[in-house]
Amino acid sequence: MSSRFSEFLSTEKIDPRRLLAASRRLERLRPEDRKLRLERRLKKGSDAAAAPAAAEGAEKKAKPHSGRPVTPRLLEQALSGAAISGPQKTRLLRALNNLLTQKKKGEVELRKVF
């Protein structure tokens, strides 16, 4: 039994191993992500000093990278049509759209792939 995801990869001629590499590159933690995690951890430890620091950081909220790339096990589950959680689908879609833009093709929506 093949899934819509595996059919999409075969029609677009995308090697699943490229998804692993693209996801690893996209989801890797960057220095600004580590800085956000450190600030969150320090803020959690000291509630008294959190109020002034929270006012400063409120103006620049950037969504950090997850640090969790697509794994070979997740890729096998997606290709076989097994149940996958929402964040896992999002990571797969992000890597897939990255590869499609490299091929100069349009990005796809989540509903079309899963």
N, C-alpha and C positions, 0 to 999 in steps of 0.2 A: 504494500500500500504506500503510495507516494503522497506527499502533502502538497499543498499549494506552494509552500515555500520551496520545496525541491523542484517542482515544475517551473517556478519562476527563475530559479538559478540556472536550470538547464536551457530555458528559452533565451535568457540573457547571456548565456555562455560565461558564467562566473564560477571560478573554482572555489569551493568551500574553504580551502586553505587560505585564500586571500582574505576571506572574511575574518579569520582568526588574526592575521597580521594587522589588518586595518583596525580591528577593534582594540588590539593591544596598544596600537599607536594612539588611537583616539581617547581611550579611557585612562591612559597613564596619568598619575597624579603629577601636577606641575607645582612649582614653588608657591604660586598664589593659592592653590588648593590646600597645601600644607599649612600655609599661614592662616587661612580661614579655620582649619581644624584646630590649630594651636590657640587662636583667639577664643573659639568656642569652648575649648577645654579650660582655659584660664578663667573665662567668664563664669563657667559652671562652678569652679572652686571657690571663688570669692564673690558673693552676692552684693556686698557693700560697694565694691568698686565697679560693679557691672553697670550701674545706671549711667555714669558719665561716658563710659566706653561704648555703651549701646547707642547713645545719641550720636557719637562720631561715626560709627560703622553703619548707621541706618541709611545713610545716603548712597552707599556703594555696596549693594548686595548683588554679587555675581553667583550664578549657580556653579558649584564646583563639579569637577569630574568625579565619577564614582570610584575609580581605581579598580574596578572589577570588569575585566574584559570578557569577551565571549570565550568559553572554554570548549575543548573538543567534545566533551560530554553533552553540553548544551546544543552544540551544532548537530550532533547525532540525533538528539531528541527532536530538534526542529525538522530535520530531514525525514525522520520516520513518521512525523505527525503526532507525536506525543504531546501531552498538555504542557504548556509553558506559561510561566507567570508574566505579568505585565512588564515589569522592569527588564526581564530577559528579552522579551519581544522588542522593547525599545532599544536595547543595546544592539540586537541583531539588525534592526532597521537602520540605526545610525551608521553602522559599518557598511551595510548594503548601499545606502544612499551615498556614502562617501565613494564607494567603488563605482557607482553609476555616474557620479559627477566626473570622475576621472575618465570615464569612457565617453564623456560629453553627452550623456543621456539625462533625461529629467528624473527628478526624485519621485519616489513612489510613496503611497500612503500605507499605513499599517493594515488597513482592511483589505487592500489588494494582495498583500503578501501572506497574511495569516487568516 
